[in-house]
Amino acid sequence: MAEPMVHIRGLNSWYGRGSARKQVLRNVSLDLAPGQALGIVGESGSGKSTLAKCVLGLVTDITGTLTVNSPRPQMVFQDPYGSLNPAKTVGWILEEPLRAAGVRDRARLRREVEEFLPLVGLEKEHLSRRPAQLSGGQRQRVAIAAALIQGGKLILLDEPVSALDVTLQAQILKLLADLRARLGLSYLFISHDLSVVYQLCDRVAVMNGGEIVEEGDVDWLYDHPKHPYTQKLLAASLALD
């Protein structure tokens, strides 16, 4: 049996120091299998973004077991306009991860970027544009491309469609599903919306107060939520639909 991409047991995490030190995650345990999309669902402050930062190694005040069996895990954020350098062109933005990985030859940089564009639904004409010259959906496609272009298999997605309208949400979710199938990706998909998670993920873990209160197959959990907090989130998602 293949090793999980992410293996977590009894994870606790804290922010701050001294008297201001505050525990955020409490005894979190989960596995993300290769090729799986695992949704992490909860309201703001539930600990889901902190969990992602722990996986990326950005939060180090932790106890428990946290093993990531994938090189170069990457994050796609909610607001691509805030995560993309507004002063740089799309071409520069997509070349930068390759430069960070050691690619220096300019012709190779250009070639690899141009070959990657069709995978995310972008054209060569977009390379000379800056983020402000793109639509919201195009900016998110650039952010996804920047996360994938180094060839890593583990992608963390933090509310990647919540800033988009319903039509663009559907397009980006379809793109993510297609990329996962084509490239063999594993997703840790963070959202407050169970209905969005239902469209993309195989399994879902519901977080509240820094703890996982319920976890299971997404179809089963959607039809048979047991925890009152899960029922509340599901009711909110259905009301929005």
N, C-alpha and C positions, 0 to 999 in steps of 0.2 A: 504494500500500500504506500502510495506516495506521501512524502512529508507534507504537512500543511504549509501554505505560504506564510501564514501567521499563526503562531501558537501562543496563547495567553492563559495563564493560570494564576488565580489569586492576586491580580494586579491592583495595587493601590498607588495613588499619586497625590502629590501635594504641590501647591504654589506658595510662594512667599517664604519668609524666614522668621525665626524667633517667635514672638507672640503673634505675628501676622501670618504664620504658616497655617494654611487651610487645606484640609483633605478634600480632593475632588472625586477621585475614583475609589471605589470600595469593593474589593474582592471580585474583580471582573475576570471572567473566564470565557474564552471562546476560541474556535479554530476557523480559519479561512482556508478551504481546500483549493488546490490548483484548478484554475478555470472557473471558479465559483464567484458569484456575485452575492455578497452578504450585506444586507441593509442594516444600518445602525440608526434607530429611530428614537426621537425624543424631542421634547420642547427645548427652548433656549435655556441653557444652564443645567441640562441633564447630564453633561459630561461627555457627550459624543465627540465633540471637536477635540477635547483633551485626549480622548482615547486615540484619535488619529495622530495627534502630535507625539504621543508616546511611541506609536508604531514608527514614526519618522525619526525618532530620536531627539525630538525638540524639547521634550520634557524628560528630565533625568532624575528628578527626585521621586523615585519609585521603589516599590518592593514587589516581590512576586516574580513570576517567570514570564518573560516576553522574548520570543524568538521569531525573527523575520528571516525566512529562507528564500530571499530574493534580493539580488543586487539592485541598487538605484531605485527604490520605491519613490514614486512621485505623487504630488498632490495637484488636483484641479480644484480651484476655489470658486466660490459663489459668484464673485464679481470679477470677470475677466478684465474689465477696464482698470480695476485697481491692482491686478496682479501682473499686467503687461506694462512694460516700459513705454510710456506715451511718447518719448522722444525718439524711439527707434522704429525702424521699419519691420514689417512682418518677417522679411528675409533675415534681418539681423537677429530677431527674437528666436527664430527657429534654428539658426546656426549656432547660437550661444550654447545650448546644451551639448552640441557636438564638440565645440571648442573646449568646453569643460571636461569632456571625455577624452581629450587629447588630439582631436582632429585639427590639423593646421593647414592642410592643403586647400587653397581657396576653391579650386575647381571641384574637388571632392565635396566640400561643404555645400556648394551650390547644387551639385548633382544630387546629393542625398536629400536635400530639402525639396528640390523639385520633384523627385520621385515619391516623396512622402505626401505631397499636397493632395493628390486624388483620393487618398485613403480617408481624409477628413472633409472632402467635398469643397476644397479650395482650388483656385486657379493660379497660374503663374502671375497673372496681373495683380494679384493681392500682395505679392512679395514687396512691391515698392510702396505700399500704403502703410500708414501708421494706424494705431488702434482707433483713434478718433474718426478715421475715415471708413471704418467698418461698421456693420450692423452688430447688434448684440449677439446674434447667433453666430456671425462670422468671428467675432472676438472669442467666443467660447470654443469654436473650432480651432482657432490658433492656440489657445491655452491647452486644449487636449493634445494637439500635435506636439507642442513643446514638451508635454509630459511623456509622450510616447516615443519621441524620435531617437532617444538613446537606446531603445530596445528593451527596456525593463518590462517585467510581466506583472508587477504589482502596482495598481493605481488606486489612490485614495481620492474620493470625490466628495467634496464638502458642499452640499446644497448646490450642485452644478447647474440646475435648471430653475431654481426658485426665482431668479431675477428676470426670467424670460416669460413672454406671453405663452398661452396654451399651445398655439401652433408651433412655435419655436421649441417649446419643451418637448413636444412629440418628436420633432426632427432630431434633436440632440439625443434623446433617449434611444431612438432607432439607430443613430450613429454609434452610440456606445455599445449597443447590443451587437451590431455588425462587427465592430472592432474587436470586441471580446471573442466572438466566434472565429474571426479571421486570424487574429494574432495570438490566441490562447491566453488572454489576459485574466487576471483575478482582480475583482473590484471590492473595495470596502467603501460602501456608498452611504453617506451620511445625509439624513433628511429629517424634517419634522413631519413629513407627509407620507402616511402609509400607502396612499393610492399611487404615488410616484414610485415608491419602492416596489410595489406589487407589479408594476410594469417591467421592471428590469431585473429584480433579484430572485435568487433561488431560496434563500433563507433570510430571516430577519431577527435581529435582537433588539428588544425594546429597553431603553435606558430611562431611568428616573432617579434623581438624587445621587448620581454617580454609580448606580448599580444596574445590572441587567435584571429586570423583573420578569421577563418572559422571552423565550427564544424558540424558534421552530421553523419548519417549512413554511414558505410565505403563503401558499394556498391554504394550508391547514390553519395557520394563525389568523388569516383574514376571515375565515369562516367560523372559527371557534376560539375567539380571544377569551382567555380566562381571567387575566389580571384586570382589575378596574381601570388602571391607567391605560392599558392597551385598548380597552373598550372605549375610553374617552378619546384617544387619538383616532381610532377608527371612525367614531361618530363624527369627529371634526372633519376628517377627510371626506366622508360621504356627504356631509353638509355642503362642502365646497364644490363637490361634483354636481 
